[in-house]
Amino acid sequence: MGGRKRCVVAYATRDEQWLWAVEVPAEATVADVLEAARRIANRDDVPWGSTTVGIFGQPCTLSDIPTEGDRIEIYRALASDPKARRRERVQNQRRAARGGRSG
């Protein structure tokens, strides 16, 4: 115990992306890393604690403890569910196929 580690917090929108490098105590959790990044980022439009997060693309919890050099990623909520979009697209194609055969 007692050491320090460096982590990077990443967040992206459709148009922009940000990376914040922070140094925190070795025992810091993902929540602690996010808080450190929030303090230096000075951005209220980032969903700091209200969204899904991951470490290098693997989902994690705010209580997980990242290691030296980990990239904590803040994920945006999807605009719509991909499964629902696909289901709707298939239904539309089926309707169009039925309409083409009957007329």
Secondary structure as the mmCIF struct_conf table of DSSP 4:
data_model
#
loop_
_struct_conf.conf_type_id
_struct_conf.id
_struct_conf.beg_label_comp_id
_struct_conf.beg_label_asym_id
_struct_conf.beg_label_seq_id
_struct_conf.end_label_comp_id
_struct_conf.end_label_asym_id
_struct_conf.end_label_seq_id
STRN STRN1 ARG A 4 ALA A 12
BEND BEND1 ARG A 14 ASP A 15
STRN STRN2 GLN A 17 PRO A 25
TURN_TY1_P TURN_TY1_P1 ALA A 26 GLU A 27
HELX_RH_AL_P HELX_RH_AL_P1 VAL A 30 ALA A 41
BEND BEND2 ASP A 44 VAL A 46
BEND BEND3 TRP A 48 THR A 51
STRN STRN3 VAL A 53 ILE A 55
TURN_TY1_P TURN_TY1_P2 PHE A 56 GLY A 57
STRN STRN4 GLN A 58 CYS A 60
TURN_TY1_P TURN_TY1_P3 LEU A 62 SER A 63
TURN_TY1_P TURN_TY1_P4 GLU A 68 GLY A 69
STRN STRN5 ARG A 71 ILE A 74
HELX_LH_PP_P HELX_LH_PP_P1 TYR A 75 LEU A 78
BEND BEND4 ALA A 79 SER A 80
HELX_RH_AL_P HELX_RH_AL_P2 PRO A 82 SER A 102
#
